[in-house]
Amino acid sequence: MELDIEIEAPWPAGYDWQLLAERAAEAALTVAPELANPRLSASLLFTSDAEVQTLNREWREKDKPTNVLSFPMLDRDELLELRSEGVPELLGDISLACETCTREAAEKGVPLEAHATHLVVHGLLHLAGLDHELSPEDAATMEALEIKALALLGIADPYGDAE
């Protein structure tokens, strides 16, 4: 999977957000190998709460910012059936809101980098067709994959309840 990454203000300078996103994507591909199809591409936008609020209002009819938005272009069955040969396919788009992510990281007592990594993994799993809002079982499956991917990067369980 090719990842097109764009970093906008107000994401703080002095940290390599590009490298963070690439490492998060590698971990996500490890736990969700269907994402490793060479035909796939996705975009990742590190942006502001205002931009995410605009996207959330326009596409989800929710007039508020949120930490991460994912916009899949393929459903899970299409992704799983996608052959590795052929024309490129856009998997989808992800946007992270800086101010919300920063506030949440502070509330959780974790570095912004760890929380942003978690949200990139979370967003990529949504692009893979996983959805924690469908059922408690789907939520548990998605959380377990996130925990496993983050552990590969040395990041603790963000849910705090893994056994």
N, C-alpha and C positions, 0 to 999 in steps of 0.2 A: 504494500500500500504506500502510495506517495502522499505526503502530508504537506500542504501549502499553509505556512504559518505567517500570520501578520500580527505585529505587536504595536499597539497604539497607546498614546497617553490615556489614562494616567498610570499605566503599569510602570513601576519604578525602574529607573536605569540602575545599572550596577549588578544586575543578575541576568544570566543567560537564559531567558525564557524560551528561546528557540531550542536549546539543548534540553531543557526540562521537558518540553513537549515531545521531542524526539525520543527521549528515554521513556516517557510515559507511554508513548505509542508502541515502542518495542515491548514493554511489559504487557500492554493490552493484547498485542499480537500473540504473545506466549500463552495467555489464558483463553484467548478467542482466536484460534488459528484461521478461522474463516476470513478474518480481516487481512490475512497475509497474501491474498490474491494480488498478483502483480498488475492486474487491470484496474485496481481500485485507486481512487484518490479521494482525499477529504480536505476540507479547509478548516483551519482553526484560527479564530480571531480573539486575541487578547484585547479587550476594549473597556469602555466605561459603563457604569450603571445606566447612564442616559441612553446609550446606544442599545444596550440589552433591553431596556424598558421599551424602546421604540420597536424593536424586533418582537418582543413578547406581546405588545399591544397589537401589532400588525398581523402576526401569524397565529397567536394563541388567544387573542382577545382578553389578555390579562394586562392591565395597565399598571405594571410595577416591574422593577428590576428583579432578577433572580440570579443565583450564582452562575449557572451554566444553562445554556439552551442548546439542544441538539435537533437538527433537522435532517432526518434520514431521507435519502432519495430512493432506496431500495427497501422492500420488506424482507423479513428474515428468510422466507422461502426463496426469494429471488437471489439473495446473497449466497445461500447454501448451494443453490443450483448453478451459480456462475462459474463457468469454465475459466481456466487460467489463460486461454488463448482468445484473442479477439480485440475489439476496440476498447479503449479506456471507458471506465464507468465511474461516475461520481457517486461515491458512497453517501456523502452528505456534508453538512456544515455544523460547526460547533462555535459558540461564542461564550467567553468567560467575562464576567463583570468585575472589574478591579475592586471597586469600593465594597461591594457585597462580599467578595472573596476575602478581602483584607479584614473586614469586620468579623466574619465567621471564623477565620483563622485565630484572631485574637480571642474570641469567645471560647474557642476550643483549646486555647493555649498551645497551638502548634505554629510552626513557621508558615508564612504565606506560601513558600515554595512547596511544602508538603501538601498543603490544602489544594493548591493549584494543580499539582500532579494528580491528586485524587480526582479532581473534577475533570481533568483531561481523560483519564482512564474511564470515568463514569460516562462522559460524553461519547467516547468511542464505543463503549458497550451498548449505549443507546443506538448508535449508528449500526451496530451489528444486529439490531432488532430485539434486544433485550429491554424489558420495561418493568421496573419495580412497582409501578402503579397498577398493574393488572391483577395481581393476587399476592397474598403473603408468600406463597411458594416462589413466585417469580422474583419477589423482592429478596428472598433468602438466596436464590441462585445468583442474582446480580451482585449482592453484597459479598458473597463468598468469592466470586471472581475478582472483584475489586480488591478484597483483602489479600488474595493470592498475588495479584499483580503488584500491589504496593509492597508486599513483603519482599518481592524480587528486587526492589529498589531500596530496601532497608527502611521503609516507612511503616510505622505501626498501624495496626487496625484502627481505621478512623471511626468505627462504630463502637469500639471498646468492649465488645461482647463476644469476641471469638474465643473458643475454648482451646 
